[in-house]
Amino acid sequence: MSVRPDLHQHYVQSCRSLGQPESPFIAHVLQEVDKNDKMKGTKGITLKIAGNNHLVPVQNVTDDDLQVLASVLHNSVFVTGLDLRCNVLTDAGAKHVATFLQENSTLRYVNLMFNDIGTSGAELIAAVLHRNDTLIYLRMTGNKIGNKGGMFFASMLQINSTLEKLDLGDCDVGTQSLIAIATALTRNQSLKAINLNRPLLYSQEEETTVHIALMLKTNPSLVELHLCKHEMKNFGVERLCEALYENSSLRYLDLGCNKISRDGVKFLGELLKRNQTLEILDLCANRIEDDGAIYLSEALALYNRTLRALSVVSNGLSGKGLVALADAMKTNMELAYIYIWGNKLDEATCVAFSELIQIGRLKPNCTDVEPYEVDGHVHLAELSHGLQKHYYWTPSCGEETSKDANASLAIAAVTEY
């Protein structure tokens, strides 16, 4: 069995040789890894050096800190994941990441979300992925790489055949790069999940949605697609639904925070009557109202037996639509997860969902409400469950690997790293 090198001791030596001060947080993480005998001899570990870790004093990782860390991990085959989220890395830090990816043959997961990496940093990382054949999952979330940075990743997707998950949410990508990414994915057959949330769009014509729909008609591999905050309206939903009649791979569709109304959901209802692939549908923060919920409930009650999770959080629903969804769950035994908070939870709704939970049809950890009774009346309290509960953060212990805490990971599992 291979013996893992002492990472902390190597780190101290590298700091001295490079003339850099030690980072107490990095030192603490490496000491914990060295101390953990249970992990020795396993296939690999993920170093969690996230700047939003509040259990220990955190000093954000800088570009210079990353240079030292990269030298420590240069020959370490045990480290297969690197979580550097919420630090202060800039384009200089991205250069160290790119160099490390070029020289390291074991790293499969890199999380750089919410740093200060810009366009030139995106260019460096995307360029090295033209040649890298080990990285499977990259998160660039919240780094303002802009439209030009998005174009570098679009070019990478035309060449790279290893990457399976790419997160470019909140990266300020624009119309040109979204269209380029969609075009690249018409040929790329390795990517399984992509997050394109919150681009900067200045047109109301929904050109990007049209191109994404065209891509879905021919892409045979994409499993998970996030399109939050795309200013998508009913026209765009109709184009996506037309494409999904011909798609047999997509299992998770996220359309949250758009401008979809009941008329747009009518197309989704018709799609669910025939689609045999989609397992997760996220419609949170739209405006589907009761009529939209009824369209969905009719499809789920009578036709669809594939969808396993539905979010209608904050959609202007009242008892009429919510009770219809609850009734659909009585005949549809496949729908296991439903999230309804942020709507008008009248007494009829409270009773309907309370009954589902009491009879065991809806498990308490598969929804975001919990019934309680006051003076003989049933009410619903909010629970912190949801489709992306651990998108921005992961707990230091406990729930991170709990499937019920984040339904998307449980249902449409895509390689983490």
KERO-346830 format. One record per residue (C-alpha): residue number from 1; x, y, z. Coordinates in steps of 0.001 Angstrom, whole numbers. Layout:
N
SITE:NUM:X:Y:Z $
...
! end
This chain:
417
SITE:1:0:0:0 $
SITE:2:1323:3472:-862 $
SITE:3:2335:5715:2010 $
SITE:4:967:9227:1804 $
SITE:5:3552:11990:2247 $
SITE:6:3279:14364:5211 $
SITE:7:1459:17247:3476 $
SITE:8:1800:19686:6361 $
SITE:9:5531:19165:6710 $
SITE:10:5939:19553:2963 $
SITE:11:3899:22763:3150 $
SITE:12:6138:24250:5861 $
SITE:13:9227:23447:3805 $
SITE:14:7709:24925:635 $
SITE:15:6810:28165:2453 $
SITE:16:10430:28512:3563 $
SITE:17:11907:27718:168 $
SITE:18:9554:30156:-1624 $
SITE:19:9909:32845:1046 $
SITE:20:6164:32926:1746 $
SITE:21:4473:33155:5167 $
SITE:22:2397:30178:6241 $
SITE:23:-1384:30415:5976 $
SITE:24:-2831:29208:9308 $
SITE:25:-5955:27933:7564 $
SITE:26:-4098:25916:4912 $
SITE:27:-1770:24561:7590 $
SITE:28:-4787:23510:9691 $
SITE:29:-6457:21726:6744 $
SITE:30:-3270:19847:5842 $
SITE:31:-2694:18834:9471 $
SITE:32:-6214:17441:9637 $
SITE:33:-5626:15461:6442 $
SITE:34:-2365:14052:7805 $
SITE:35:-4069:13127:11089 $
SITE:36:-6929:11282:9464 $
SITE:37:-5642:7744:9319 $
SITE:38:-8929:6439:7952 $
SITE:39:-8322:8123:4605 $
SITE:40:-4859:6679:4042 $
SITE:41:-4603:4247:1212 $
SITE:42:-7937:5257:-344 $
SITE:43:-8308:6394:-3925 $
SITE:44:-8285:10090:-3174 $
SITE:45:-9390:13010:-1059 $
SITE:46:-10718:16515:-1642 $
SITE:47:-8871:19334:128 $
SITE:48:-11573:21673:1439 $
SITE:49:-9959:25105:1743 $
SITE:50:-13165:27116:1374 $
SITE:51:-13085:30722:2546 $
SITE:52:-16600:30452:3987 $
SITE:53:-15656:27783:6524 $
SITE:54:-16769:29231:9863 $
SITE:55:-15824:26391:12194 $
SITE:56:-12194:27463:12301 $
SITE:57:-10549:30892:11932 $
SITE:58:-10241:31492:8212 $
SITE:59:-7669:33601:6422 $
SITE:60:-8689:33772:2769 $
SITE:61:-6373:32011:353 $
SITE:62:-4367:34435:-1810 $
SITE:63:-2565:33931:-5115 $
SITE:64:748:33514:-3273 $
SITE:65:-783:30949:-917 $
SITE:66:-2016:28992:-3913 $
SITE:67:1451:28999:-5491 $
SITE:68:2860:27317:-2375 $
SITE:69:-37:24846:-2183 $
SITE:70:412:23889:-5830 $
SITE:71:4071:23071:-5202 $
SITE:72:3051:20910:-2214 $
SITE:73:476:18971:-4239 $
SITE:74:2586:18711:-7388 $
SITE:75:3375:15016:-6942 $
SITE:76:519:14041:-4638 $
SITE:77:-1598:11342:-6242 $
SITE:78:-3894:11176:-3209 $
SITE:79:-5464:14611:-3733 $
SITE:80:-8128:14318:-6421 $
SITE:81:-10264:17331:-5474 $
SITE:82:-9543:20955:-4579 $
SITE:83:-12234:23204:-3051 $
SITE:84:-11042:26846:-3065 $
SITE:85:-14423:28570:-3069 $
SITE:86:-14991:32008:-1523 $
SITE:87:-11361:33114:-1392 $
SITE:88:-9512:36069:-2969 $
SITE:89:-7855:34395:-5947 $
SITE:90:-7333:36606:-9005 $
SITE:91:-6081:35988:-12534 $
SITE:92:-2618:35382:-11033 $
SITE:93:-4112:32575:-8968 $
SITE:94:-5825:31209:-12082 $
SITE:95:-2364:30968:-13654 $
SITE:96:-1224:28729:-10777 $
SITE:97:-4371:26617:-11198 $
SITE:98:-3699:26266:-14932 $
SITE:99:-73:25272:-14360 $
SITE:100:-1134:22729:-11770 $
SITE:101:-3775:21249:-14099 $
SITE:102:-1180:21004:-16843 $
SITE:103:1295:19099:-14659 $
SITE:104:-1032:17071:-12410 $
SITE:105:-2651:13888:-13691 $
SITE:106:-4906:13016:-10749 $
SITE:107:-7024:16114:-10056 $
SITE:108:-10654:15475:-11017 $
SITE:109:-12562:18229:-9194 $
SITE:110:-11761:21957:-8868 $
SITE:111:-14094:24446:-7184 $
SITE:112:-13150:28114:-7714 $
SITE:113:-16583:29635:-7119 $
SITE:114:-16773:33214:-5838 $
SITE:115:-13187:34306:-6241 $
SITE:116:-11975:37314:-8256 $
SITE:117:-10935:35556:-11456 $
SITE:118:-11585:37556:-14612 $
SITE:119:-11346:37130:-18367 $
SITE:120:-7595:36474:-18590 $
SITE:121:-7798:33895:-15796 $
SITE:122:-10635:32164:-17633 $
SITE:123:-8508:32091:-20767 $
SITE:124:-5652:30364:-18927 $
SITE:125:-7862:27731:-17328 $
SITE:126:-9857:27063:-20516 $
SITE:127:-6642:26778:-22556 $
SITE:128:-5135:24115:-20317 $
SITE:129:-8369:22110:-20550 $
SITE:130:-7717:21734:-24272 $
SITE:131:-5061:19232:-23220 $
SITE:132:-6059:18067:-19735 $
SITE:133:-7739:14654:-19775 $
SITE:134:-8395:14060:-16064 $
SITE:135:-10532:16953:-14753 $
SITE:136:-14204:15958:-14604 $
SITE:137:-15867:18781:-12666 $
SITE:138:-15065:22525:-12731 $
SITE:139:-16969:25251:-10863 $
SITE:140:-16289:28833:-11919 $
SITE:141:-19508:30163:-10327 $
SITE:142:-19481:33869:-9464 $
SITE:143:-16167:34749:-11117 $
SITE:144:-16825:37663:-13468 $
SITE:145:-15186:36205:-16550 $
SITE:146:-17575:38072:-18850 $
SITE:147:-18651:37306:-22383 $
SITE:148:-15068:36929:-23619 $
SITE:149:-14286:34480:-20824 $
SITE:150:-17369:32486:-21770 $
SITE:151:-16102:32315:-25350 $
SITE:152:-12852:30705:-24138 $
SITE:153:-14872:27982:-22417 $
SITE:154:-17019:27512:-25528 $
SITE:155:-13827:26915:-27541 $
SITE:156:-12642:24457:-24893 $
SITE:157:-15882:22459:-25142 $
SITE:158:-15206:21905:-28835 $
SITE:159:-11991:20046:-27962 $
SITE:160:-12198:18642:-24433 $
SITE:161:-13752:15174:-24183 $
SITE:162:-13268:14529:-20448 $
SITE:163:-15122:17272:-18557 $
SITE:164:-18535:16110:-17327 $
SITE:165:-19751:19035:-15181 $
SITE:166:-19177:22735:-15842 $
SITE:167:-20637:25533:-13726 $
SITE:168:-20573:29020:-15281 $
SITE:169:-23443:30443:-13223 $
SITE:170:-23250:34130:-12216 $
SITE:171:-20188:34623:-14421 $
SITE:172:-21566:37559:-16474 $
SITE:173:-21431:35570:-19714 $
SITE:174:-23357:37199:-22562 $
SITE:175:-25454:36377:-25605 $
SITE:176:-22490:35621:-27874 $
SITE:177:-20853:33169:-25484 $
SITE:178:-24146:31436:-24619 $
SITE:179:-24802:30820:-28310 $
SITE:180:-21212:29607:-28767 $
SITE:181:-21546:27206:-25817 $
SITE:182:-24838:25864:-27163 $
SITE:183:-23225:25375:-30564 $
SITE:184:-20255:23542:-29019 $
SITE:185:-22612:21227:-27154 $
SITE:186:-24219:20087:-30385 $
SITE:187:-20992:18104:-30928 $
SITE:188:-19599:17608:-27416 $
SITE:189:-20740:14219:-26127 $
SITE:190:-18928:14108:-22779 $
SITE:191:-20489:16988:-20826 $
SITE:192:-23348:15764:-18628 $
SITE:193:-24225:18880:-16625 $
SITE:194:-23901:22610:-17246 $
SITE:195:-24975:25626:-15229 $
SITE:196:-25580:28803:-17247 $
SITE:197:-27489:30751:-14596 $
SITE:198:-27795:34545:-14670 $
SITE:199:-26130:35637:-17898 $
SITE:200:-26096:39310:-18916 $
SITE:201:-28688:39562:-21676 $
SITE:202:-29778:42825:-23298 $
SITE:203:-32364:41480:-25735 $
SITE:204:-35942:40389:-25246 $
SITE:205:-35870:38132:-28312 $
SITE:206:-34745:34985:-26414 $
SITE:207:-32148:34112:-29066 $
SITE:208:-30067:32225:-26519 $
SITE:209:-33000:30015:-25516 $
SITE:210:-33659:29226:-29182 $
SITE:211:-30047:28100:-29666 $
SITE:212:-30104:26049:-26453 $
SITE:213:-33296:24370:-27678 $
SITE:214:-31667:23554:-31029 $
SITE:215:-28756:22014:-29118 $
SITE:216:-31093:19827:-27034 $
SITE:217:-32539:18320:-30209 $
SITE:218:-29195:16752:-31103 $
SITE:219:-27225:16476:-27852 $
SITE:220:-27246:12838:-26646 $
SITE:221:-25386:13227:-23351 $
SITE:222:-26562:16268:-21363 $
SITE:223:-28330:15173:-18173 $
SITE:224:-28565:18406:-16170 $
SITE:225:-29262:21950:-17448 $
SITE:226:-29604:25114:-15340 $
SITE:227:-31156:28176:-16999 $
SITE:228:-32081:30418:-14052 $
SITE:229:-32503:34166:-14596 $
SITE:230:-32533:34035:-18399 $
SITE:231:-35502:36411:-18692 $
SITE:232:-37248:33407:-20246 $
SITE:233:-40887:33845:-21165 $
SITE:234:-43535:31573:-22646 $
SITE:235:-42010:31705:-26135 $
SITE:236:-38712:30327:-24815 $
SITE:237:-40426:27572:-22830 $
SITE:238:-42314:26507:-25940 $
SITE:239:-39036:26228:-27886 $
SITE:240:-37468:24122:-25121 $
SITE:241:-40480:21822:-24961 $
SITE:242:-40431:21314:-28730 $
SITE:243:-36779:20266:-28438 $
SITE:244:-37356:17943:-25493 $
SITE:245:-39828:15860:-27479 $
SITE:246:-36754:14750:-29436 $
SITE:247:-34345:14551:-26481 $
SITE:248:-33896:11313:-24545 $
SITE:249:-31103:12235:-22118 $
SITE:250:-32062:15330:-20094 $
SITE:251:-33182:14398:-16583 $
SITE:252:-32883:17695:-14685 $
SITE:253:-34260:20988:-16052 $
SITE:254:-33897:24136:-13952 $
SITE:255:-35991:27094:-15135 $
SITE:256:-36092:29011:-11848 $
SITE:257:-36327:32806:-11573 $
SITE:258:-37695:33438:-15057 $
SITE:259:-40897:35029:-16400 $
SITE:260:-42854:31876:-17102 $
SITE:261:-46622:32180:-16683 $
SITE:262:-49468:29680:-16809 $
SITE:263:-49427:29724:-20622 $
SITE:264:-45801:28626:-20651 $
SITE:265:-46491:25858:-18150 $
SITE:266:-49205:24556:-20472 $
SITE:267:-46397:23526:-22873 $
SITE:268:-44570:21835:-19987 $
SITE:269:-47743:19994:-19014 $
SITE:270:-48120:18642:-22547 $
SITE:271:-44439:17662:-22578 $
SITE:272:-44783:15727:-19318 $
SITE:273:-47595:13675:-20830 $
SITE:274:-45155:12190:-23349 $
SITE:275:-41664:12691:-21945 $
SITE:276:-40167:9548:-20391 $
SITE:277:-36835:11019:-19293 $
SITE:278:-37242:14174:-17202 $
SITE:279:-36916:13463:-13471 $
SITE:280:-36457:16928:-11917 $
SITE:281:-38278:20131:-12871 $
SITE:282:-37466:23356:-11019 $
SITE:283:-39907:26207:-11656 $
SITE:284:-39240:28232:-8503 $
SITE:285:-39792:31996:-8586 $
SITE:286:-41861:32167:-11761 $
SITE:287:-45541:33116:-12025 $
SITE:288:-47374:29955:-13021 $
SITE:289:-50321:30592:-10623 $
SITE:290:-53103:28093:-9966 $
SITE:291:-53890:27402:-13622 $
SITE:292:-50282:26453:-14265 $
SITE:293:-50239:24134:-11254 $
SITE:294:-53431:22482:-12526 $
SITE:295:-51827:21859:-15950 $
SITE:296:-48935:20147:-14176 $
SITE:297:-51163:18173:-11819 $
SITE:298:-53277:16797:-14697 $
SITE:299:-50173:15547:-16500 $
SITE:300:-48721:14060:-13308 $
SITE:301:-51949:12411:-12170 $
SITE:302:-52947:10789:-15455 $
SITE:303:-49900:10404:-17683 $
SITE:304:-46407:11024:-16345 $
SITE:305:-44660:8389:-14226 $
SITE:306:-41099:9644:-14648 $
SITE:307:-40863:12966:-12804 $
SITE:308:-39545:12482:-9270 $
SITE:309:-39027:16065:-8055 $
SITE:310:-40944:19300:-8623 $
SITE:311:-40355:22772:-7206 $
SITE:312:-43088:25400:-7484 $
SITE:313:-41717:27635:-4724 $
SITE:314:-42866:31296:-4947 $
SITE:315:-45180:30996:-7933 $
SITE:316:-48297:32857:-6843 $
SITE:317:-50182:29654:-6035 $
SITE:318:-53119:29401:-3664 $
SITE:319:-55108:26455:-2349 $
SITE:320:-56679:25584:-5688 $
SITE:321:-53369:24836:-7422 $
SITE:322:-51543:23400:-4408 $
SITE:323:-54356:21009:-3510 $
SITE:324:-54443:19836:-7144 $
SITE:325:-50757:18956:-6895 $
SITE:326:-51323:17176:-3581 $
SITE:327:-54175:15182:-5133 $
SITE:328:-51932:14237:-8078 $
SITE:329:-49474:12686:-5634 $
SITE:330:-52187:10314:-4428 $
SITE:331:-52323:8608:-7819 $
SITE:332:-48761:9269:-8970 $
SITE:333:-46438:7210:-6755 $
SITE:334:-43240:8227:-8563 $
SITE:335:-43255:11914:-7589 $
SITE:336:-41304:11794:-4317 $
SITE:337:-40023:15362:-3812 $
SITE:338:-42176:18500:-3906 $
SITE:339:-41334:22016:-2725 $
SITE:340:-44138:24574:-2261 $
SITE:341:-43023:27292:184 $
SITE:342:-43500:30948:-810 $
SITE:343:-47084:30473:-2001 $
SITE:344:-50388:31160:-231 $
SITE:345:-50654:28184:2099 $
SITE:346:-54346:28368:3019 $
SITE:347:-56088:25857:5290 $
SITE:348:-56993:23497:2441 $
SITE:349:-53324:23359:1395 $
SITE:350:-52161:22775:4958 $
SITE:351:-54614:19905:5417 $
SITE:352:-53779:18316:2054 $
SITE:353:-50011:18261:2611 $
SITE:354:-50384:17309:6250 $
SITE:355:-52366:14256:5163 $
SITE:356:-49720:13298:2587 $
SITE:357:-47050:13412:5279 $
SITE:358:-49147:11606:7902 $
SITE:359:-50016:8668:5643 $
SITE:360:-46380:8339:4585 $
SITE:361:-46944:9302:952 $
SITE:362:-44650:12333:1338 $
SITE:363:-41577:11874:3499 $
SITE:364:-40747:14809:5808 $
SITE:365:-37240:15140:4333 $
SITE:366:-38584:15267:765 $
SITE:367:-40460:18551:1071 $
SITE:368:-39913:22041:2459 $
SITE:369:-42945:22167:4780 $
SITE:370:-43820:20549:8090 $
SITE:371:-47326:20433:9600 $
SITE:372:-48185:21613:13104 $
SITE:373:-51482:22267:14847 $
SITE:374:-52710:25311:16786 $
SITE:375:-56221:25496:18311 $
SITE:376:-57423:22654:16133 $
SITE:377:-56168:24210:12878 $
SITE:378:-53352:22718:10777 $
SITE:379:-50532:25009:9643 $
SITE:380:-47315:24452:7679 $
SITE:381:-43853:25600:8778 $
SITE:382:-40894:25998:6450 $
SITE:383:-38074:23443:6338 $
SITE:384:-34674:24180:4805 $
SITE:385:-34895:21466:2176 $
SITE:386:-34681:22048:-1558 $
SITE:387:-33336:20974:-4902 $
SITE:388:-30093:22915:-4440 $
SITE:389:-29734:23197:-689 $
SITE:390:-25957:22797:-841 $
SITE:391:-25265:24726:-4005 $
SITE:392:-23485:27672:-2381 $
SITE:393:-22140:25914:686 $
SITE:394:-21569:22452:2117 $
SITE:395:-21638:21589:5812 $
SITE:396:-18336:20670:7410 $
SITE:397:-19847:17417:8632 $
SITE:398:-23075:15499:8457 $
SITE:399:-25534:16345:5725 $
SITE:400:-23197:16898:2799 $
SITE:401:-23638:13331:1536 $
SITE:402:-27273:13006:2633 $
SITE:403:-29274:12371:-507 $
SITE:404:-32468:13743:969 $
SITE:405:-30823:17076:1801 $
SITE:406:-30363:17835:-1886 $
SITE:407:-32722:15960:-4157 $
SITE:408:-30868:16830:-7349 $
SITE:409:-27806:14892:-6230 $
SITE:410:-29969:11938:-5261 $
SITE:411:-32056:11727:-8382 $
SITE:412:-29938:12854:-11315 $
SITE:413:-26527:11951:-9997 $
SITE:414:-23648:13180:-12153 $
SITE:415:-20032:12489:-11226 $
SITE:416:-18991:14859:-8448 $
SITE:417:-15244:14378:-8943 $
! end
